[in-house]
Every structure is written in C-alpha cells, then in structure tokens.
Amino acid sequence: MIYSLLTLINILTFSAPDLPPGTIEINGKFVDKMEVRNIDYREFLTHMKPRMEAEEYIMLVPDSTNFWYDKSINKYKPIVNISWEQAMLYCEWRSAMVQRKNINVTYRLMTPEEWVEVGEYLFRKDEAKINEERSKTTKIIDRKGESYYYLSSISKPLDRVYHYFDNVSEMTLTKGVAMGDNNLDLSKELDSNLSRIINYRVPNAFLGFRCIAEFN
C-alpha cells in the first residue's frame, strides 16, 4: 500500500504517543497544558454543525452573552459561557477524534480532588513562576479597570501548565463545582486556590475548563 506524505506524517505522529495530545504528565496524570480555548471549541462546533439538526446544534453554542468566541483575535483565549453539559460533550467529541488516530485515549473533566492534587504539585514546583505570572495578570486587571480580561495561551505551548491559578475558574467532573481563581476575582494569596470552590448553576464569563486524559 502506498501512503501519501500527509498520511505517513499522521501515522508517525499518532501511532504510539508518549502522552495524549495536548497534555503533560503530572503525578501519573495527563493534564491539559492549558484551558480549552475558543479555537478548540470552534473546531468542535465546525465539525458538529453539518452532522446535526439546527435545533440540536444550537444546544452546543456558547451562551449568547459570549459574543467574542468566534473572533480571530480571541482564538487562544479560554472558552467561557458554556454549560457543564457542553463541556462534557466537548470531551466526548475530543476523545472520539483522537481515537480515530488509533490513540486509545479518553478525555474528561478533572475531579475536584484531581484538580487540588495537580495544583499542589504546581504550587511546589513553580511557585515563583506562578506568582510572577499572577503579578502580571493583576497589573493587567488594574489597568483594564472593571472590564473582565482573558489571557491568551500560545499556539504551541511548552511542556508546562498554563493559567491554572488565574484566567478562569475551572469546571470539574462534579456538576456545579468549579475550582480555583479567576480574573474577575483574583485572590491575593496563591495557595488559597487549592481550597477555593466555586459553586455555579449556569454558564458564566469566569468559568472555563481543561481536560484530563486517560489511556483506555
């Protein structure tokens, strides 16, 4: 069988990965390097739209108060104003897309306990770096005044976790429970994130999520 160059690249890239795509290993857990971004969620919507009835598809679209997620300038900022159910469906879709590449991986939301465990590791390993980044975030927030400000992630992240203690609070596998700080209400003490629980009922501008992956 003769393979095209693109097919060969896909085979070489995805046949036996050391890590699930987009993740970094922390204490044996494969955690997303960054929150799910607008560009990631837009890819999900683009794939699903032609496969669904209009009334089904509209159930996947972010709350109408999020009028910026599809603007190019915001593509690397976190997706917000989506529900827990929408986040769960995104995880299902992402799992299916990766499994089509013969990678037997499942993505899901983190449990509150997993979120704290990862946070404790990051706190011990990168406290100085995290505090430096949060200081920059605070300066941006002060400069912006009352307007909410999201920080962008880069297109090709380094092997580290981004914005775990700022940007958005992160929805967990427990519906109605999110963890950590957000830029709307950034605490002064970094370690307070590890015990901070955000209870919610509906989508919010300060709520996003990241995934954790498991090899099946």
C-alpha positions in Angstrom: 0.0 0.0 0.0 1.3 3.5 -0.9 0.7 6.2 1.6 0.6 9.9 0.9 3.1 12.1 2.7 0.4 13.5 5.0 -0.8 10.0 5.9 2.7 8.9 6.8 3.1 12.0 9.0 -0.2 11.2 10.7 0.9 7.6 11.3 4.3 8.6 12.6 2.8 11.3 14.8 -0.1 9.4 16.3 0.7 5.7 16.2 2.3 5.5 19.6 2.4 8.8 21.5 4.2 9.1 24.8 1.4 11.5 26.0 -2.2 12.1 25.0 -2.2 15.1 22.6 -2.2 18.4 24.4 -1.3 17.1 27.8 1.6 17.0 30.2 2.1 14.2 32.8 1.8 15.3 36.4 2.0 12.6 39.2 0.9 10.0 36.6 -2.0 12.1 35.4 -2.2 13.5 31.9 -3.4 17.1 32.3 -4.1 19.7 29.6 -1.4 22.3 29.4 -4.0 25.0 29.0 -7.7 25.6 29.3 -9.8 24.6 26.4 -9.6 27.7 24.1 -12.0 29.3 21.7 -10.1 27.9 18.8 -10.6 24.4 20.2 -14.3 24.8 20.9 -14.8 26.3 17.5 -13.3 23.2 15.9 -15.8 21.2 17.8 -18.7 23.3 16.6 -17.4 23.3 13.0 -17.2 19.5 13.0 -20.6 19.0 14.6 -22.7 21.6 12.6 -23.1 19.6 9.4 -23.9 16.5 11.3 -26.8 17.8 13.5 -30.2 19.3 13.1 -30.3 23.1 13.6 -32.1 22.8 16.9 -29.6 20.2 18.2 -26.6 22.2 17.1 -27.8 25.4 18.8 -27.6 23.5 22.1 -23.8 23.3 21.7 -23.3 27.0 21.0 -22.0 29.2 24.0 -24.5 31.3 25.8 -25.5 34.4 23.8 -23.6 36.7 26.2 -20.4 35.3 24.7 -20.3 37.3 21.5 -16.5 37.2 21.1 -15.5 33.5 21.0 -15.5 33.3 17.2 -13.4 36.4 16.6 -9.9 35.6 15.4 -8.2 38.0 17.9 -9.6 35.9 20.7 -8.9 32.4 19.4 -6.3 31.5 22.0 -8.3 32.8 25.0 -10.3 30.3 27.1 -13.8 29.3 26.0 -16.4 30.6 28.6 -20.1 30.9 29.0 -20.7 27.3 28.3 -22.5 24.8 30.4 -21.2 21.7 32.2 -23.2 19.6 29.7 -21.5 21.3 26.8 -18.1 20.8 28.3 -18.9 17.1 28.8 -19.9 16.8 25.1 -16.7 18.5 24.0 -14.7 15.9 26.0 -16.7 13.1 24.3 -16.0 14.6 20.8 -12.3 15.2 21.5 -12.0 11.6 22.7 -13.6 10.3 19.5 -11.4 12.5 17.3 -8.2 11.3 18.9 -9.3 7.7 18.9 -9.8 7.9 15.2 -6.0 8.4 15.1 -5.6 4.9 16.7 -4.8 6.5 20.1 -7.0 4.7 22.7 -7.5 7.8 25.0 -10.5 9.3 26.8 -10.7 12.9 27.8 -12.9 14.1 30.6 -13.2 16.9 33.2 -11.0 16.7 36.3 -12.5 15.7 39.6 -12.2 18.4 42.4 -9.7 16.1 44.1 -7.5 15.7 41.0 -7.6 19.5 40.5 -6.3 20.1 44.0 -3.6 17.4 43.6 -2.3 18.9 40.4 -2.5 22.3 41.9 -0.4 21.2 44.9 2.2 19.8 42.6 2.4 23.0 40.5 2.5 25.1 43.7 5.5 23.2 45.0 7.3 23.1 41.6 6.6 26.5 40.1 5.5 28.8 42.9 7.9 31.6 41.9 6.9 31.4 38.2 3.2 31.3 39.0 3.4 34.3 41.3 5.3 36.2 38.6 2.5 35.4 36.1 -0.2 36.3 38.6 1.5 39.6 39.3 1.4 40.4 35.6 -2.2 39.4 35.5 -3.0 41.7 38.4 -1.4 44.6 36.7 -3.4 44.0 33.5 -6.6 43.8 35.5 -5.8 47.0 37.3 -5.1 48.7 34.0 -8.3 47.4 32.5 -10.5 48.5 35.4 -13.8 46.8 35.8 -13.8 45.1 32.4 -13.1 41.3 32.5 -9.9 40.4 30.8 -8.8 36.9 29.5 -5.2 36.0 28.9 -4.3 34.2 25.7 -2.3 31.0 25.5 0.2 30.3 22.8 -0.4 28.1 19.8 2.5 25.7 20.6 2.8 25.6 24.4 5.9 24.5 26.2 5.8 21.5 28.5 4.2 23.2 31.4 0.7 24.0 32.7 -0.7 27.5 31.8 -3.1 29.7 33.8 -4.0 27.1 36.4 -4.2 29.8 39.1 -5.7 32.7 37.1 -7.8 33.5 34.0 -10.9 31.3 34.7 -12.2 29.1 37.4 -12.3 25.5 36.0 -15.4 23.3 35.9 -14.9 19.8 37.3 -16.5 16.4 36.8 -18.8 17.3 39.7 -21.6 19.3 38.2 -22.0 22.7 39.8 -18.5 22.7 41.3 -15.5 24.7 39.8 -12.1 25.2 41.3 -9.5 28.0 41.6 -9.2 31.7 40.9 -10.4 33.7 38.0 -9.6 37.2 36.7 -12.9 38.6 37.9 -12.0 37.9 41.5 -8.3 37.1 41.8 -7.3 36.4 45.4 -4.1 37.9 46.9 -2.8 34.5 48.2 -1.8 31.9 45.7 -2.4 28.9 48.0 -6.0 29.9 48.6 -6.7 28.5 45.1 -6.2 25.0 46.4 -9.2 25.2 48.7 -11.3 27.6 46.7 -14.6 26.1 45.5 -16.8 28.0 43.1 -20.4 26.8 43.1 -22.4 27.7 39.9 -25.7 26.9 38.3 -25.5 28.4 34.9 -22.7 29.3 32.4 -20.6 32.3 33.4 -17.9 34.6 32.0 -15.5 33.4 34.7 -16.0 29.7 34.1 -13.9 27.6 31.7 -12.4 24.1 31.8 -9.5 21.9 31.0 -9.4 18.2 30.4 -7.6 15.3 31.9 -6.8 12.2 29.7 -6.6 8.5 30.4 -5.3 5.7 28.3 -8.0 3.1 28.0 
